[in-house]
Amino acid sequence: MSLKITEHTMTVVLDGEIIATGTRSACGWHVTAHPRPLDRNSAITALMLAERLITHGEDDPCVIEWRRELSRD
């Protein structure tokens, strides 16, 4: 897994395939794996969550906690 972050984009790659992206706009970060704009740190969490879901599944403790964290934003 790799996470590439620039000033305007974020990309998470797993086994050579892009699994989620984030794009910066005037109202925050839009992440393909999340329904609403996020701040920078939450966007990173959403990207990590997308990767963790694929590699560990729905019942993983990190998946559960990161979802809870993102729902508070």
C-alpha positions in Angstrom: 0.0 0.0 0.0 1.2 3.5 -0.8 -0.3 6.8 0.0 0.7 9.8 -2.1 -0.2 13.2 -0.9 0.4 16.5 -2.8 -1.0 20.0 -2.2 -4.1 19.2 -4.3 -4.5 15.4 -4.5 -4.2 12.2 -2.5 -4.1 8.7 -3.8 -4.0 5.3 -2.1 -2.6 2.4 -4.2 -2.8 -1.2 -3.3 -1.1 -3.9 -5.4 -0.6 -1.4 -8.2 -4.2 -0.3 -8.4 -5.6 3.0 -7.3 -8.4 2.2 -4.7 -9.3 5.7 -3.6 -8.5 9.3 -4.3 -8.9 12.7 -2.7 -9.1 16.1 -4.4 -8.8 19.4 -2.7 -11.4 22.0 -3.5 -12.5 25.3 -1.9 -14.9 23.5 0.5 -12.4 20.8 1.6 -11.2 17.4 0.4 -13.5 15.2 -1.7 -12.6 11.5 -1.2 -14.0 8.9 -3.6 -14.6 6.6 -0.6 -16.5 9.1 1.5 -19.8 10.9 0.8 -19.0 14.5 2.0 -16.1 16.9 2.0 -13.5 16.5 4.7 -10.6 18.4 6.2 -7.1 17.2 5.3 -6.6 14.9 8.3 -10.0 13.3 7.9 -9.4 12.8 4.2 -6.2 10.8 5.0 -8.2 8.8 7.5 -10.9 8.0 4.9 -8.2 6.9 2.4 -6.6 4.6 5.0 -10.0 3.3 5.9 -10.6 2.4 2.2 -7.4 0.4 2.2 -8.0 -1.3 5.5 -11.5 -2.4 4.4 -10.1 -4.2 1.5 -7.2 -5.9 3.4 -8.9 -6.6 6.8 -12.7 -6.5 6.3 -15.7 -4.9 8.0 -15.1 -6.4 11.5 -11.5 -5.0 11.9 -11.2 -2.8 15.0 -9.4 -0.1 13.1 -12.2 0.0 10.4 -14.8 0.3 13.2 -13.0 3.1 15.0 -12.1 5.1 11.9 -15.7 4.9 10.7 -16.8 6.2 14.1 -14.2 9.0 13.9 -15.3 10.1 10.5 -19.0 10.1 11.4 -18.2 12.7 14.1 -16.8 15.2 11.6 
